Amino acid sequence: AKSGRTPKELITKDVLENAIMFDMAVAGSTNAVLHILAYAYELGIKITLPDFEKYAKEIYCINAVIPSGPYTVVDFHYAGGVKQVMKQLAGKLHTDAPTMYGNTWGEILDTVKSEPNKVIHSMEDPVAKEPGLKILRGNISPAGAIVRPTAVYEEVMYIKGAAKVYECDQDAYKAIMAGEIVAGDILVIRYEGCKGGPGMKELMLSIDALIGLGLDKKVGLITDARFSGFNYGAIVGHVSPEAYDGGVIALIENGDEIEMDIAGGTVNLLVSDEVLAERRKSWVRPPLKQQKGVLNIYAQNCRPAEEGGAMQPW
């Protein structure tokens, strides 16, 4: 602050691309996708969801911290932490990117010894042959959706099942606890996105219930909401367009067949375009859940998930 440098000088396109690469390598926050896109939009930097897709093809997860491996963030710290991950990524990073200390990442990494270990692997020996985050496309998410492949069990990397549709997290939670969800089902939780939530809810109730009942290896979940970085299972979030904007997720009905192919990068509703067109004729946008206050203002002014979801009407 005393030097007069502003965030705009420190947060450059190279810095944000480094952040994307780091997030892929550590299977970090899924919410980072929103934050990075919102930063870019605010600062006039051209970074879009396809940039995440590009790096997802180049960088696999090298961090064996829960849920991608058995270790904790404390183990991560003592294994070398952020600097060790960045050292392993050095061949990909923009090493001339600035830091808040007034030097570059290249100068910092010159002082770091490369020491791959059981927690932080090398690029040549990743934890999985998958990135830490992946963008899924398909007729349910033409504008993109997010999954963490390294937290998905092999049993549900590919799943085709019947949809069970809920309009909010609480309703889905009640159904799970009542025993209405069985192996092979795919939960659809909608109207919890940026506008529908409003505020893009984090689905803790439903997902924790699935894990607690041992269903996380047996079912899939698709939502326009968010989820915690420590959740695991075949969980696909940030579906866009969201239900409130009339996305295909709003047209799914109980019993529809859905195909989730995490390895293939797709999520599709196996219903014909003709049937969806008929359903769309009768679809009615519901009123906003919050009719006044800051959440109402947010819902009317926020960007969609694939643009960061922040309240940036400009």
Secondary structure, DSSP 8 states (H G I E B T S, - for coil): -TT---HHHH--HHHHHHHHHHHHHHT--SHHHHHHHHHHHHHT----HHHHHHHHTT----B-BTTSSSB-HHHHHHTTHHHHHHHHTTTTS-TT-B-TTSSBHHHHHTT------SSB--TTS-SSSS-SSEEEBSSS-TT-EEE-GGGS-GGGSEEEEEEEEESSHHHHHHHHHTT---TT-EEEE-S-STTTTTS--B-HHHHHHHHHTT-TTT-EEEESSB--TT--SEEEB--SS-GGGT-GGGG--TT-EEEEETTTTEEEE-S-HHHHHHHHHH------S--SSHHHHHHHHB--GGGT--B---
